[in-house]
Amino acid sequence: MSASLTCTSLSFAWPDGTAVFDGLDVAFGPGRTGLVGVNGSGKSTLLKLLAGELAPADGTVKVTGEVGYLPQNVTLDTALRVDQALGIAERRAALHAIEAGDAAEEHFETLGDDWDVEERALVTLGELGLGDIGLDRTVGEVSGGESVLLRLAALLLRRPDVLLLDEPTNNLDLYARRRLYQAVTAWPGVLVVVSHDRELLDLVDQIADLRAGAVTWYGGNFSAYEDALAVEQEAAERMVRVAEADVRKQKRELSDAQVKLARRKRYGQKMYESKREPKIVMGARKRAAQESAGKHRIMHEERLAEARERLDEAVDAVRDDDEIRVELPYTAVPPGRQVLTLEKLELAYGARVEGILDLRGPERIAVVGRNGAGKTTLLRTVAGELAPVAGEALVHVPLRFLPQRLDVLDGELTVAENVARFAPGATNNRIRARLARFLFRGARADQRAATLSGGERFRAALAALMLAEPAPQLLLLDEPTNNLDMASVRQLTSALESYEGALLVASHDLPFLESIGITRWLLMEEGTLREVTEEEMGDPA
């Protein structure tokens, strides 16, 4: 029987009563499925329910085959050896004992038929780019990205039938991502992956779109899904226009009917007062006219109500417009204007910039490289947060730095108050008008920063920096798309389209970098920053 996952009438709510699913029916069969949806739609929760990490309040989860689950936040005991983290330490010890001549029965029982366990482990590590870490080193000696791949290797060695991956590329550099992509492409069983990584999602066979507690299926990869969604949205917007026209028509007809009714009523009253016919005849005629007019009015009111209902349904089918549209003319940098100069720069943790590196005009520069290569250190040095060991980082224009941790916001202040900190000369009305362009309209601007969702918090931090005074003509971004859902990445992209200054961006997200119009690529490798072509970045492995 083929491996599969089936949810029937699945319901789940958090302890505070917040409902996530109410009667969800969905099934995942052989092949690669990308599970997408906005932050808070329940993607990670659904994976945990499928993996048995959470129990449903009602309904069932039926699993055929063994499940391997890679959570979003991987934590491994740093004191463990690699073979222990892989779950093969006991079998490996038994194998070594047998090879050393110890024929104790318990060694054979422990090893079973897994005589090639060590070889399989080394091959799997090699396929994931971890071939040089060996099996005897401790987990504490590997990087955060390598620990994710190590956890994935442990799952692959178990040979599960179903693989569940939750944001697996979040903390991986370009090189590690390529290894994970290869593992996903080669996966023969059921795979369900939650990710905002477009490159990864373009490797799947189908997309499951989780929205409002239900799943809609789209054949093909993420690019095909976006194309299908665009067609759907165009049709939905067309239906809204048709429904709006119908509502206007029904309103006119109801108004016309009410005018005619009033005229008839006045005419009937006039005839009644003139007493041209017997009172009993006029009374009967009046009652009949009133009944007919009443029925006519009710018919038009019902038609108007139906038209409004169709309009509501059409509007519901249109997804929210979540694009940031803002004008930032004061961020403009004239072509050729000196923005940044790095001269014989040596960074705090060993990396360096040889010679002189200039950034001029509104250039958009990407800084890429392996985790731990020094990209964040470079940005923090340019921002003035770290002092260089030697050399200079000369900034010639106002700059702002958006770090990964988003600690530019004061959690106790509202969104509007946070922006006011960066633009003390701006009036409250001006701040709110600008925040509306960043989708913080009305009461949303009065939310405390600590209560915001991840995507909202990122948007608020971006607004605070981009609306700052003086206007930033150099923006430093450190892994800006990490932990963002697709909607938030689109918002960031649309905001940066309006930005007219220079950009220095550290990121592993190649599709994002290409979408924001990167003009130069800098590779941090083996402790040295050097310029490379976009073609070289296309295949970093």
N, C-alpha and C positions, 0 to 999 in steps of 0.2 A: 504494500500500500504506500502511495506517495505521501511524503511529509506535508503537513498543512497545519494551519492555525485557524480556528473558527470561533468567533464570538457570536453568541445568540442572546438577544434581549439583554445585553450587558448594561448594567447601571453601576455608577460609582460616584460618590460624593466625598469631599474632604470633611474632617471632623467638625469644621465650623458650619457645615451644611451646604457649602458651595457645590453645586452639581456639576460634574464634568460630562458624564454620559447618562442617558436615560433611554434604555431600550435599544442600544446600538447593535446592529447586525452587520458583521463584516467577516470576510474570509480571505486568507492569504495562502496561495498555493505555490507550486514550483516556479522559480524565476526570481528576478530581482525587482523589488518594489521600493520606490521612493515615497515615503510618507511626509507630506508637506502640509503647512498650515501656519497661521500667524501664531506669535507667542501667546500662550495661554489657551490654545485650542485643545490641548490634551494629548499632544503627540508623545511626549516622554511618559506620560501617565499610561497611555495605551500600551507602549512597549513594556512597561513594568507589569501591567496586568497580563500581557501575553507571556512574559517570562516567569510569572508566578511570584514576583516580588511584592505585588499588591493583590489583595483579594477583592473581587467585585461585591457590591452590596446586594446585587441581584443578577440573575442570568448566569451564563456559563462561558468558560473558555476551554475549548477542546483542542488538545495538542496531540498531533500524530508525529512521533519521532522525538529525538532529543534536541533540546534547545540550548544554544549558546548565546549569552547576552553580554554585550559590552556597554556599560553605562556611560553617561556623559562625563561624569567626574570620576576618573580612575585613581584609586589610591591603593598603593602596594606597600607592604611593610618593608622599609628600607634595609632592615637587617637580614632579610631573606636572601639566599643565594638564588641565582637565575633559575637553576633546575627546580628549586622549591616553588618559585613563582609560576613555573610552567606546569607544576603538578606531576613531575616525573622523578623526583628525588629518590623515592623509595625503590622504584623499578630500576633506576640507574644504579643505585647502591647494590641491589640484588644481582644485576648483570655483572658489575665489577667483581663481586664476591665469587660468582660462578666462574668467571674468566680467570680468577686467581686460584681456582682449584677447590673452593669451598662448595661441596655438593649437598649442603643442608637443604632439606625438603622445603623449608619456609621460603628460601630464595626463589625456588622454581614456582611456588604458589604466588609469590609477590609479582614475579615477572610475567607469568602466564605465557601467552604467545607473542608478547611484545619484545622480541629479540632485537629489533632494529630501533628501539625507542630513542636511543642517543643519536643515531644517525638521522632519524626523522626530525628530531628537535633541532639539530644543527642545520638541516636543509630548510626547515620552516623559518628559522631565524635568518638564514641567508636570504631567503626570498623576500623577507620584510626589511632587508637592509641592516640586520643586526648580527651579521655573521662574525663580526670581530669582537663581540662582547663575551663570547664563551659561556659556559654553563656554571662556572665556579665563582664568578664575580658576584658581588652583592647588588641588590636592586638600587641601593643608595648611590652606586657609581654610575647609573645611567640617567639620562636627562628625562624631563617630564614627557616629551614627545615619544622618547624611546620606551617609556613605561607603558604608554598606550599601546604601542606595537607589541610589547612584551605580553600584555594582557590578551591581545588579539591572537598572538602565537599560541598562548595557553589554550584558547578556545579551539583554534584550528587543530591542535594536537589531539583534542578530545574527539574529533571527527563528528561534530553534531550534524543533524539533518536540517536544522533551522538556525539561522544566524540573525540576531537582532543587534543593530548598531545605532547608538544614540549620539549624534554629532561627533563622529569618530575623528574628523580632521581638525577640530577646534584648536588644538595645541600642537599641531604637526607643522613642520616646515615643508618647503616645496619638495624636498627629496623624500621625506617620510610619506608625504601625500601620494607621491608617485607609486611607492611600494604598496600603499593601501589600495590605490586604484587597481593595481595589478591583481591583488588578492580578491577584490570584489569582482573583477571581470572573470576571474577563473573559478568563482564559486559555483558549484554544480547543483546546490539544493535550493531551499527556500531562503530568501534574504529580504529583510525589511530594514531599511535605513532611514533614519531621521537626520536631515542635514540641511544647511543653508549653502552648502558648497555646490555651486552650479556644475563644476567639472565632474564631481562625483555623481550628481544626480543625472548627468547626461549619459551615465553608464548603465542606468536601470532600464528595465523592459516596460514598466508601467508606473504611473503616478497615482497614488491614493491621496486625494485632497480632503483633509479633515476640516470641516467647517460647520459650526453650530451643532456639534455633536453627531454629525453624520459624515459618511465617506462617499465621495464621488470619484469614479474611476476614469482615468484617461490612458489610452494606449500610447506607448512610446515613451521616450525619455523626457527630461524636463523642458528642453527646447520645443519639442512637439506639444507638450502641455501648455506652454506659454502661447504658442500659436493658436491652439484650440480655445484657450481662454480668451484671447483677443477677439476671436470670431464670436464667441458667446457674448462677450461684453458689448460688442458692436450691435448684435441682435437685441440684447437686453435694453440698451440705450434707445434703440429704434422703437422698441415696444413702449418705453416710457413716453416717448414723444407722441406715439399713436394714442396711448391712454390719456395723456394730458389733453390732447385735442378732443377726445371723446368726452372728457369731463367738462371742457368748455362748452361743447355742443349741448350736452344735457342740461347744463346751467342755463344756457340761452333758451332752450325749449321749455324748461320749468318756469323761467321768468316770463316768457311769452304766454304760457298757459295761465299764469297768475294774473297777467294784465287782461287777457280775454275774460277770465272769470270775473274780475272786478267790473269790466264793462257790462257784462251780462247782468251782474248783480244790480248795477246802477239802472240799467234799462228796465229790468224787472220791477225794481222799486218804483220807477217812474210810471210804468204801466199800472202798477197796483194803486198808486196814489191817484192816477187819472180816472180809475174805475170804469175803463172802457169795456171790461168783461165782468161777468158775475164773479163775486168774491171767491166762491168755491172753486171755480175754474182756474182763476189766477193763483189761488193757493196751491192747487194740485200741480200746476205748471211750475210754480216756484220751487216746490219740493223736488220735482223731477229734475229741474235744471241744477239744483244744488247737489243732488245725488250724482248726476252725470259729471258735473264740474269737480266734485270731490274725488270721484274715481279717476278722472283725468289727471288731477293734481297728484294723487297717490301713485299713479303709474309713472309720472315723470320723476317723482321723488325716488321711487324704487330704481328707475333707470340711472339716476344720478348716483345713488348709493352703490349700485353695481359697478358703475364706471370708476368711482373712487376706489372701490375694492380692487378692481383690475389695475388701477394705477399703483396702489400700495404693493400689490404682488410684483408688478414690473419694477418698481423702485427697489424692492427687496432683492431682486435678481441681479441688480447692478452692484458691484463691489465698491466699497468706499474709495473715494479719490484720496489717496494717501501721499500725493506728491507734494514736496515742499517747493513753493514758488516764491522766491524772494529776490529783490534787487539789492546788490551790494556794491554800488559804484565806487565807494571810498576805499575798497580793497584793491582797486586796480593798480597794477605796476606797469610803468611804461617799458616797452621793449628796450633791452640793453641796460636797464637800470641795475646797478649792483645790488644784489639782495643778500647774498651770503658768500663768505670766503673761508675756506678751510685750508690752513697753511701748515704743512708738516705736523699734522695733528696726531698726538699720541693719547689714546683714551685710557680711562682709569683701569680697565680690566685687560689691557694688553693689545687691543686692536689699534690700527694706525691708518692715517691717510697720508700717502706719500706725495710729495710735491705740493702743488696748489690746485684746489678744486673750487671753481667759481659757479655760483648760481646767479643767472641774470634774467631780468624781466619775469614774465608770468610763466616760468618753466614749471613743469610738473615732473618731479623726480621720484622714482621708486627705489627704495633700499631693500634688497632681498638677500637671503642667505640662510644658512642653517640656524636652528635654535641655538642660542648661546654664542653666536658669532660676534655679537656686539652692536646689533642694530639699535636696540633700545638705549644702550649706553651712548651711542652717537647722537640720537635725538635729544637725550637728556643733557648732553654736553652743549649742543647747539642752543637748547632752551635756557642754559645757564644754571641748571640744577646740579650738574657735576662739573668740577674743575678739570681741565685737561692736565695730563702729566707733563706734556710739552706741546709747543706749537700754539696756534691760535684758531678760534672759531669766531669770526667777526660777522655780526649780524648788522645789516645796514638799514633795516626797515622794522616797523613794529611787528612782533610775532606773537603767536599763541600756540600752546602745546596741548594736545588732547591725548593723555596717557591711556593705557589699557584699563587701568583701574577706575577711571572716571571720577577721580577725587577732586575735581575742580568745583563740584557742587557742595553746598552746605545742606546737609539733610534736614536740618530744622527750619530752613527758610523755604518759602514758596518758590515756584519757578520764576515768577515775576521778580521777586526779591533777589534771587540769584543773578538774574540778568542785570538788575540795577547795580549790583556790586561791581560788575565789569564795565558798566556804562553809567557812572554816577551823575553825569550831566544830562541824561535823558529824562524827559517827563514820563510820568506814569502812563499817560495816554499813548505816547510814542512807543514805549516798551511793549504795551499790550497790542498795539497795532502790528508791531514787528513780530511778536510772538505768535499772533494769529497765522502768519505766513509759515510758521514752523508747526502748525496744527495744534497750538495751545490756545484755544478760543474760549472766551468767557471764563467760567469757573475753573476750567482746566489750568489756567495760568495761576490759580490760587492754591493748587495742590502742593503739599510739602514734598520736597525732593525725595525724602526717605520713603514715601508711599508710592513712588512711581514704579512701573514695570521696567524691565531691563531696556526694552526698546524706547520707552518714554524717557528714561533717565539719559540714555545716549542722546536723544533728540534735544533734551533740555541743555545738556552740556555743550552740544554743538551750537545751539542757539546762543548760549552765554558767550562763547568764544567768538562766533562770527559777528555778533552784534556789539562786541566790545568797543570801547573808545580808548585810545585811537583805534581805528579800524585795522585789523591785522592784514598785513600785506605778505606775510609768510605764515603758513599754517603747517604745523608738524602733527602728523597723525601716526600713532603707534598701534598697529594691528586693529584698525577701526572696525572691521567686520566680524571680529571674534565674538561669538555668542549672540550675534544679531540674526533675527529672522529675515526672510526675504523682503517683507514690507519695509523693515528698517534699513536694509541695504539699499533698496530703491530710494528711500527718503534721503539717505546720505548721498547717493549718486546725484539726485536732482538738486540737492543743496550745493554740491560742489560744482555743478554745471553753472550755477549763478555766481560762484566765487571767481573774482577776477585777479586774485593775487597769485603768489607762487606756492607750490605744494612740495613738501618733503614727506613721503609716506613709506613707513615700514609695514610690509604686508606679505603674507604667503598666498593671498587670494588673487591669482592671475586674472580671472575673468573680471573681477572688480577693478583691478589696476588698468586693464584695457578699456573698461567702460568709462573711466574718468579722464581718459586722454593723456596717459603718461607719455612724456616726450624723451626722457632719459632714464636709463636703468643703471643702478649702482649695485654691484655684488660685493658683499662682505664675506670674504673667504680666506681661511688660513691667516686671520689676523690683519688682512689688508683690504681696504676699500678700493675697488677698481671699476671703471665704466665698462659695460658690456652692451651687446645689441639685444633687441627684443627677441630675435631668433634664437640666441643663446639661452634666453630665459625659458623658451618654449619647451626645452627638454633638459632640465637641470640635472637629471640623473645621468 
